[in-house]
Amino acid sequence: MPRSPALFHFLLLSLFAVFFLANATAVSTMAQQFKEAPQFYNSLDCPVIVDEDEEGEGSILCSDQAVHVAMTLDKAYIRGSMAAILSVLQHSSCPQNIAFHFVASATANASLLRATISSSFPYLNFQVYPFDDSSVSRLISTSIRSALDCPLNYARSYLANLLPLCVRRVVYLDSDLVLVDDIAKLAATPLGDNSVLAAPEYCNANFTSYFTLTFWSNPSLSLTFANRKACYFNTGVMVIDLDRWRDGDYTTKIEEWMELQKRMRIYELGSLPPFLLVFAGNIVPVNHRWNQHGLGGDNFRGLCRDLHPGPVSLLHWSGKGKPWARLDANRPCPLDALWAPYDLLQTPFALDS
């Protein structure tokens, strides 16, 4: 039977369309291009950190004089991460004394993530550390939001193992936030003689709602918080003493609660409850200005949030709604306009200055 050229071309185009659609999702995120950020310089009164080598003991990545910042890094949230980095540098008095420690999945394209950061921030002091997803995947229980089940969401529990021993204190930041104040102020939070971490506490929140009836009805488990004034705190902004974390083996303590969760469902919200179980009531409270959280109220359901009363040093779009997604959909919440100036995404129609 003779073959029709028109039919042949139709089949060829159909195959191309199937191939294109199958790969579009994977390619689109990584194809994002970002503008180069301005270079930021230290003020005259900043300490001089001699960077003797790139990664060793003499590096800024190991210096006690540096402000150490830890963040996770992945292709899904890279746009938010870039904005967060820019905001940290822009509002710092000593931006050249900030060391960034990025944790990425061991299965991610680390070289591409590293190149993306370097192209926008050529002078940034940073290192990327691989996180073995399998080390925590076996412990993760299904939560009420699938986004909370990502293994990388649990990397904050493993910072003491992932970062070099020379890094003794770190500020952990989520990727969906921007700072409008000097991060050195937050990093200098006194932790007292025994505390492992500091974070803004919210004692007016209904703490019991973070755990199930199974937890509270168990005679033993219900006594977990008996001798402490336990309050909710958001784990997206924390100052952590890594030396004390390592000495107390707090990663193991968190994992033990996760293992119990696999046997009996005692909470619903991903990586937050194990932190509360281990630390709530024993942290140093930080002024609420350092985590104006909850701004990710879902605009598609009419849940745009307003700021909490008081001054603001950090804006945090925790929740389902991310500012870049809402801006792209042309359905932003009013406060998303405060995130937009830090967006480094290079749009197809942007003109070179």
Contacts in CASP RR format, 6 or more apart in sequence:
PFRMAT RR
TARGET T0000
AUTHOR 0000-0000-0000
METHOD contacts of the structure
MODEL  1
MPRSPALFHFLLLSLFAVFFLANATAVSTMAQQFKEAPQFYNSLDCPVIV
DEDEEGEGSILCSDQAVHVAMTLDKAYIRGSMAAILSVLQHSSCPQNIAF
HFVASATANASLLRATISSSFPYLNFQVYPFDDSSVSRLISTSIRSALDC
PLNYARSYLANLLPLCVRRVVYLDSDLVLVDDIAKLAATPLGDNSVLAAP
EYCNANFTSYFTLTFWSNPSLSLTFANRKACYFNTGVMVIDLDRWRDGDY
TTKIEEWMELQKRMRIYELGSLPPFLLVFAGNIVPVNHRWNQHGLGGDNF
RGLCRDLHPGPVSLLHWSGKGKPWARLDANRPCPLDALWAPYDLLQTPFA
LDS
29 75 0 8 1.000
29 76 0 8 1.000
29 78 0 8 1.000
30 75 0 8 1.000
30 109 0 8 1.000
30 112 0 8 1.000
32 78 0 8 1.000
32 79 0 8 1.000
32 345 0 8 1.000
32 346 0 8 1.000
33 345 0 8 1.000
33 346 0 8 1.000
34 79 0 8 1.000
34 82 0 8 1.000
34 116 0 8 1.000
34 119 0 8 1.000
34 120 0 8 1.000
34 344 0 8 1.000
34 345 0 8 1.000
34 346 0 8 1.000
35 120 0 8 1.000
35 344 0 8 1.000
35 345 0 8 1.000
35 346 0 8 1.000
35 350 0 8 1.000
36 119 0 8 1.000
36 120 0 8 1.000
36 121 0 8 1.000
36 122 0 8 1.000
37 85 0 8 1.000
37 86 0 8 1.000
37 89 0 8 1.000
37 120 0 8 1.000
37 121 0 8 1.000
37 344 0 8 1.000
39 122 0 8 1.000
39 123 0 8 1.000
40 89 0 8 1.000
40 90 0 8 1.000
40 92 0 8 1.000
40 95 0 8 1.000
40 96 0 8 1.000
41 95 0 8 1.000
41 96 0 8 1.000
42 93 0 8 1.000
42 94 0 8 1.000
42 95 0 8 1.000
42 96 0 8 1.000
42 97 0 8 1.000
43 93 0 8 1.000
43 94 0 8 1.000
45 93 0 8 1.000
46 93 0 8 1.000
46 94 0 8 1.000
46 96 0 8 1.000
46 97 0 8 1.000
47 65 0 8 1.000
47 94 0 8 1.000
47 97 0 8 1.000
49 60 0 8 1.000
49 63 0 8 1.000
49 65 0 8 1.000
49 66 0 8 1.000
49 96 0 8 1.000
49 97 0 8 1.000
50 58 0 8 1.000
51 58 0 8 1.000
51 59 0 8 1.000
51 60 0 8 1.000
51 125 0 8 1.000
52 58 0 8 1.000
52 59 0 8 1.000
53 59 0 8 1.000
55 61 0 8 1.000
55 127 0 8 1.000
56 62 0 8 1.000
56 166 0 8 1.000
57 166 0 8 1.000
60 66 0 8 1.000
60 97 0 8 1.000
60 99 0 8 1.000
60 125 0 8 1.000
61 99 0 8 1.000
61 101 0 8 1.000
61 125 0 8 1.000
61 126 0 8 1.000
61 127 0 8 1.000
61 164 0 8 1.000
61 167 0 8 1.000
62 164 0 8 1.000
62 166 0 8 1.000
62 167 0 8 1.000
63 97 0 8 1.000
63 99 0 8 1.000
64 168 0 8 1.000
65 97 0 8 1.000
66 97 0 8 1.000
66 98 0 8 1.000
66 99 0 8 1.000
66 125 0 8 1.000
67 92 0 8 1.000
67 94 0 8 1.000
67 97 0 8 1.000
67 98 0 8 1.000
67 99 0 8 1.000
67 171 0 8 1.000
67 183 0 8 1.000
67 184 0 8 1.000
67 187 0 8 1.000
68 98 0 8 1.000
68 99 0 8 1.000
68 101 0 8 1.000
68 163 0 8 1.000
68 167 0 8 1.000
68 169 0 8 1.000
68 170 0 8 1.000
68 171 0 8 1.000
68 187 0 8 1.000
69 88 0 8 1.000
69 98 0 8 1.000
69 99 0 8 1.000
69 100 0 8 1.000
69 101 0 8 1.000
69 170 0 8 1.000
69 171 0 8 1.000
69 172 0 8 1.000
69 173 0 8 1.000
69 183 0 8 1.000
70 100 0 8 1.000
70 101 0 8 1.000
70 102 0 8 1.000
70 103 0 8 1.000
70 156 0 8 1.000
70 159 0 8 1.000
70 163 0 8 1.000
70 170 0 8 1.000
70 171 0 8 1.000
70 172 0 8 1.000
70 173 0 8 1.000
71 81 0 8 1.000
71 84 0 8 1.000
71 85 0 8 1.000
71 100 0 8 1.000
71 101 0 8 1.000
71 102 0 8 1.000
71 103 0 8 1.000
71 172 0 8 1.000
71 173 0 8 1.000
71 174 0 8 1.000
71 175 0 8 1.000
72 102 0 8 1.000
72 103 0 8 1.000
72 104 0 8 1.000
72 131 0 8 1.000
72 152 0 8 1.000
72 153 0 8 1.000
72 155 0 8 1.000
72 156 0 8 1.000
72 175 0 8 1.000
73 81 0 8 1.000
73 102 0 8 1.000
73 103 0 8 1.000
73 104 0 8 1.000
73 108 0 8 1.000
73 113 0 8 1.000
73 117 0 8 1.000
73 128 0 8 1.000
73 175 0 8 1.000
74 104 0 8 1.000
74 105 0 8 1.000
74 108 0 8 1.000
74 113 0 8 1.000
74 152 0 8 1.000
75 108 0 8 1.000
75 109 0 8 1.000
75 113 0 8 1.000
77 175 0 8 1.000
77 176 0 8 1.000
78 113 0 8 1.000
78 116 0 8 1.000
79 324 0 8 1.000
79 343 0 8 1.000
79 344 0 8 1.000
79 345 0 8 1.000
80 175 0 8 1.000
80 176 0 8 1.000
80 322 0 8 1.000
80 324 0 8 1.000
81 102 0 8 1.000
81 175 0 8 1.000
82 116 0 8 1.000
82 117 0 8 1.000
82 120 0 8 1.000
82 343 0 8 1.000
82 344 0 8 1.000
82 345 0 8 1.000
83 178 0 8 1.000
83 324 0 8 1.000
83 339 0 8 1.000
83 342 0 8 1.000
83 343 0 8 1.000
83 344 0 8 1.000
84 173 0 8 1.000
84 174 0 8 1.000
84 175 0 8 1.000
84 176 0 8 1.000
84 177 0 8 1.000
84 178 0 8 1.000
84 179 0 8 1.000
84 342 0 8 1.000
85 100 0 8 1.000
85 117 0 8 1.000
85 121 0 8 1.000
85 124 0 8 1.000
86 342 0 8 1.000
86 344 0 8 1.000
87 177 0 8 1.000
87 178 0 8 1.000
87 179 0 8 1.000
87 180 0 8 1.000
87 342 0 8 1.000
88 95 0 8 1.000
88 98 0 8 1.000
88 173 0 8 1.000
88 179 0 8 1.000
88 183 0 8 1.000
89 95 0 8 1.000
89 98 0 8 1.000
89 121 0 8 1.000
89 124 0 8 1.000
90 342 0 8 1.000
91 179 0 8 1.000
91 180 0 8 1.000
91 181 0 8 1.000
91 182 0 8 1.000
91 183 0 8 1.000
92 98 0 8 1.000
92 182 0 8 1.000
92 183 0 8 1.000
92 184 0 8 1.000
93 182 0 8 1.000
93 184 0 8 1.000
94 184 0 8 1.000
96 123 0 8 1.000
96 125 0 8 1.000
98 125 0 8 1.000
98 183 0 8 1.000
99 125 0 8 1.000
99 126 0 8 1.000
99 127 0 8 1.000
99 167 0 8 1.000
100 124 0 8 1.000
100 125 0 8 1.000
100 126 0 8 1.000
100 127 0 8 1.000
101 126 0 8 1.000
101 127 0 8 1.000
101 129 0 8 1.000
101 159 0 8 1.000
101 162 0 8 1.000
101 163 0 8 1.000
101 167 0 8 1.000
101 170 0 8 1.000
102 113 0 8 1.000
102 117 0 8 1.000
102 126 0 8 1.000
102 127 0 8 1.000
102 128 0 8 1.000
102 129 0 8 1.000
103 128 0 8 1.000
103 129 0 8 1.000
103 131 0 8 1.000
103 152 0 8 1.000
103 155 0 8 1.000
103 158 0 8 1.000
103 159 0 8 1.000
103 162 0 8 1.000
104 110 0 8 1.000
104 113 0 8 1.000
104 128 0 8 1.000
104 129 0 8 1.000
104 130 0 8 1.000
104 131 0 8 1.000
104 152 0 8 1.000
105 130 0 8 1.000
105 131 0 8 1.000
105 133 0 8 1.000
105 151 0 8 1.000
105 152 0 8 1.000
106 130 0 8 1.000
106 131 0 8 1.000
106 132 0 8 1.000
106 133 0 8 1.000
107 133 0 8 1.000
110 128 0 8 1.000
110 130 0 8 1.000
113 128 0 8 1.000
114 128 0 8 1.000
117 124 0 8 1.000
117 126 0 8 1.000
117 128 0 8 1.000
118 124 0 8 1.000
120 344 0 8 1.000
129 162 0 8 1.000
129 163 0 8 1.000
131 151 0 8 1.000
131 152 0 8 1.000
131 155 0 8 1.000
131 158 0 8 1.000
131 162 0 8 1.000
133 151 0 8 1.000
133 152 0 8 1.000
135 158 0 8 1.000
136 151 0 8 1.000
136 154 0 8 1.000
136 155 0 8 1.000
136 157 0 8 1.000
136 158 0 8 1.000
137 151 0 8 1.000
139 154 0 8 1.000
139 255 0 8 1.000
139 258 0 8 1.000
139 259 0 8 1.000
139 262 0 8 1.000
140 149 0 8 1.000
140 151 0 8 1.000
140 154 0 8 1.000
140 258 0 8 1.000
140 270 0 8 1.000
141 258 0 8 1.000
141 261 0 8 1.000
141 262 0 8 1.000
141 265 0 8 1.000
141 270 0 8 1.000
142 149 0 8 1.000
143 149 0 8 1.000
143 268 0 8 1.000
143 269 0 8 1.000
143 270 0 8 1.000
144 268 0 8 1.000
144 269 0 8 1.000
145 269 0 8 1.000
145 320 0 8 1.000
147 153 0 8 1.000
147 320 0 8 1.000
148 269 0 8 1.000
148 270 0 8 1.000
148 271 0 8 1.000
149 270 0 8 1.000
153 270 0 8 1.000
153 271 0 8 1.000
154 271 0 8 1.000
155 162 0 8 1.000
156 172 0 8 1.000
156 235 0 8 1.000
156 236 0 8 1.000
156 238 0 8 1.000
156 271 0 8 1.000
157 251 0 8 1.000
157 254 0 8 1.000
157 255 0 8 1.000
157 271 0 8 1.000
157 274 0 8 1.000
157 275 0 8 1.000
158 251 0 8 1.000
159 170 0 8 1.000
159 172 0 8 1.000
159 240 0 8 1.000
159 242 0 8 1.000
159 245 0 8 1.000
160 240 0 8 1.000
160 242 0 8 1.000
160 245 0 8 1.000
160 246 0 8 1.000
160 250 0 8 1.000
160 251 0 8 1.000
161 251 0 8 1.000
163 170 0 8 1.000
163 242 0 8 1.000
165 246 0 8 1.000
167 242 0 8 1.000
168 241 0 8 1.000
168 242 0 8 1.000
168 243 0 8 1.000
169 187 0 8 1.000
169 239 0 8 1.000
169 240 0 8 1.000
169 241 0 8 1.000
169 242 0 8 1.000
169 243 0 8 1.000
170 239 0 8 1.000
170 240 0 8 1.000
170 242 0 8 1.000
171 183 0 8 1.000
171 186 0 8 1.000
171 187 0 8 1.000
171 237 0 8 1.000
171 238 0 8 1.000
171 239 0 8 1.000
171 240 0 8 1.000
172 235 0 8 1.000
172 236 0 8 1.000
172 237 0 8 1.000
172 238 0 8 1.000
172 239 0 8 1.000
172 240 0 8 1.000
173 236 0 8 1.000
173 237 0 8 1.000
174 236 0 8 1.000
174 237 0 8 1.000
174 316 0 8 1.000
174 318 0 8 1.000
176 296 0 8 1.000
176 316 0 8 1.000
176 317 0 8 1.000
176 318 0 8 1.000
176 319 0 8 1.000
176 322 0 8 1.000
176 323 0 8 1.000
177 236 0 8 1.000
177 237 0 8 1.000
177 314 0 8 1.000
177 315 0 8 1.000
177 316 0 8 1.000
177 317 0 8 1.000
178 314 0 8 1.000
178 315 0 8 1.000
178 338 0 8 1.000
178 339 0 8 1.000
178 342 0 8 1.000
179 313 0 8 1.000
179 314 0 8 1.000
180 312 0 8 1.000
180 313 0 8 1.000
180 314 0 8 1.000
180 315 0 8 1.000
181 289 0 8 1.000
181 290 0 8 1.000
181 313 0 8 1.000
181 314 0 8 1.000
185 313 0 8 1.000
186 237 0 8 1.000
186 239 0 8 1.000
186 286 0 8 1.000
186 290 0 8 1.000
186 313 0 8 1.000
186 314 0 8 1.000
187 239 0 8 1.000
189 198 0 8 1.000
189 239 0 8 1.000
189 284 0 8 1.000
189 286 0 8 1.000
190 284 0 8 1.000
191 197 0 8 1.000
191 198 0 8 1.000
191 239 0 8 1.000
191 241 0 8 1.000
191 244 0 8 1.000
191 284 0 8 1.000
192 284 0 8 1.000
194 244 0 8 1.000
195 241 0 8 1.000
195 244 0 8 1.000
195 282 0 8 1.000
195 283 0 8 1.000
195 284 0 8 1.000
196 240 0 8 1.000
196 241 0 8 1.000
196 244 0 8 1.000
196 245 0 8 1.000
196 248 0 8 1.000
196 250 0 8 1.000
196 279 0 8 1.000
196 282 0 8 1.000
196 283 0 8 1.000
197 238 0 8 1.000
197 239 0 8 1.000
197 240 0 8 1.000
197 241 0 8 1.000
197 245 0 8 1.000
197 279 0 8 1.000
197 283 0 8 1.000
197 284 0 8 1.000
198 238 0 8 1.000
198 239 0 8 1.000
198 283 0 8 1.000
198 284 0 8 1.000
198 285 0 8 1.000
198 286 0 8 1.000
199 233 0 8 1.000
199 234 0 8 1.000
199 235 0 8 1.000
199 236 0 8 1.000
199 237 0 8 1.000
199 238 0 8 1.000
199 239 0 8 1.000
199 283 0 8 1.000
199 284 0 8 1.000
199 285 0 8 1.000
199 286 0 8 1.000
199 291 0 8 1.000
200 233 0 8 1.000
200 234 0 8 1.000
200 237 0 8 1.000
200 285 0 8 1.000
200 286 0 8 1.000
200 287 0 8 1.000
200 288 0 8 1.000
200 290 0 8 1.000
200 291 0 8 1.000
201 231 0 8 1.000
201 232 0 8 1.000
201 233 0 8 1.000
201 281 0 8 1.000
201 283 0 8 1.000
201 285 0 8 1.000
201 286 0 8 1.000
202 231 0 8 1.000
202 232 0 8 1.000
202 233 0 8 1.000
202 234 0 8 1.000
202 288 0 8 1.000
203 229 0 8 1.000
203 231 0 8 1.000
203 232 0 8 1.000
205 231 0 8 1.000
205 232 0 8 1.000
207 225 0 8 1.000
207 230 0 8 1.000
207 231 0 8 1.000
207 232 0 8 1.000
207 276 0 8 1.000
207 280 0 8 1.000
208 216 0 8 1.000
210 232 0 8 1.000
210 267 0 8 1.000
210 269 0 8 1.000
210 272 0 8 1.000
210 273 0 8 1.000
210 276 0 8 1.000
211 266 0 8 1.000
211 267 0 8 1.000
211 273 0 8 1.000
212 265 0 8 1.000
212 266 0 8 1.000
212 267 0 8 1.000
212 268 0 8 1.000
214 264 0 8 1.000
214 265 0 8 1.000
214 266 0 8 1.000
215 221 0 8 1.000
215 222 0 8 1.000
215 266 0 8 1.000
215 267 0 8 1.000
216 222 0 8 1.000
218 266 0 8 1.000
221 266 0 8 1.000
224 277 0 8 1.000
225 280 0 8 1.000
225 281 0 8 1.000
228 280 0 8 1.000
228 281 0 8 1.000
228 282 0 8 1.000
229 281 0 8 1.000
230 276 0 8 1.000
230 280 0 8 1.000
230 281 0 8 1.000
231 280 0 8 1.000
231 281 0 8 1.000
231 285 0 8 1.000
232 276 0 8 1.000
232 280 0 8 1.000
233 275 0 8 1.000
233 276 0 8 1.000
233 279 0 8 1.000
233 280 0 8 1.000
233 283 0 8 1.000
234 272 0 8 1.000
234 291 0 8 1.000
234 293 0 8 1.000
234 316 0 8 1.000
234 318 0 8 1.000
235 271 0 8 1.000
235 272 0 8 1.000
235 275 0 8 1.000
236 291 0 8 1.000
236 293 0 8 1.000
236 316 0 8 1.000
236 318 0 8 1.000
237 286 0 8 1.000
237 290 0 8 1.000
237 291 0 8 1.000
237 293 0 8 1.000
237 314 0 8 1.000
237 316 0 8 1.000
239 284 0 8 1.000
239 286 0 8 1.000
245 251 0 8 1.000
250 278 0 8 1.000
250 279 0 8 1.000
253 278 0 8 1.000
254 274 0 8 1.000
254 275 0 8 1.000
254 277 0 8 1.000
254 278 0 8 1.000
257 266 0 8 1.000
257 273 0 8 1.000
257 274 0 8 1.000
257 277 0 8 1.000
257 278 0 8 1.000
258 274 0 8 1.000
260 266 0 8 1.000
261 267 0 8 1.000
261 273 0 8 1.000
261 274 0 8 1.000
266 273 0 8 1.000
267 273 0 8 1.000
267 274 0 8 1.000
287 313 0 8 1.000
288 308 0 8 1.000
288 310 0 8 1.000
289 310 0 8 1.000
289 311 0 8 1.000
289 312 0 8 1.000
289 313 0 8 1.000
289 314 0 8 1.000
290 313 0 8 1.000
290 314 0 8 1.000
291 314 0 8 1.000
291 316 0 8 1.000
292 307 0 8 1.000
292 308 0 8 1.000
292 312 0 8 1.000
292 314 0 8 1.000
292 315 0 8 1.000
292 316 0 8 1.000
293 316 0 8 1.000
293 318 0 8 1.000
294 305 0 8 1.000
294 316 0 8 1.000
294 317 0 8 1.000
294 318 0 8 1.000
294 319 0 8 1.000
295 305 0 8 1.000
295 307 0 8 1.000
295 315 0 8 1.000
295 316 0 8 1.000
295 317 0 8 1.000
295 318 0 8 1.000
295 323 0 8 1.000
295 333 0 8 1.000
295 335 0 8 1.000
296 305 0 8 1.000
296 317 0 8 1.000
296 318 0 8 1.000
296 319 0 8 1.000
296 320 0 8 1.000
296 321 0 8 1.000
296 322 0 8 1.000
296 323 0 8 1.000
296 333 0 8 1.000
297 303 0 8 1.000
297 304 0 8 1.000
297 305 0 8 1.000
297 319 0 8 1.000
297 320 0 8 1.000
297 321 0 8 1.000
297 333 0 8 1.000
298 319 0 8 1.000
298 320 0 8 1.000
298 321 0 8 1.000
299 321 0 8 1.000
299 326 0 8 1.000
299 331 0 8 1.000
299 332 0 8 1.000
299 333 0 8 1.000
300 331 0 8 1.000
304 333 0 8 1.000
304 334 0 8 1.000
304 335 0 8 1.000
305 333 0 8 1.000
305 335 0 8 1.000
306 335 0 8 1.000
307 335 0 8 1.000
315 335 0 8 1.000
315 338 0 8 1.000
315 339 0 8 1.000
317 323 0 8 1.000
317 336 0 8 1.000
317 339 0 8 1.000
323 332 0 8 1.000
323 333 0 8 1.000
323 335 0 8 1.000
323 336 0 8 1.000
323 339 0 8 1.000
323 340 0 8 1.000
324 339 0 8 1.000
324 343 0 8 1.000
324 345 0 8 1.000
326 332 0 8 1.000
326 333 0 8 1.000
326 336 0 8 1.000
327 336 0 8 1.000
327 339 0 8 1.000
327 340 0 8 1.000
327 343 0 8 1.000
END
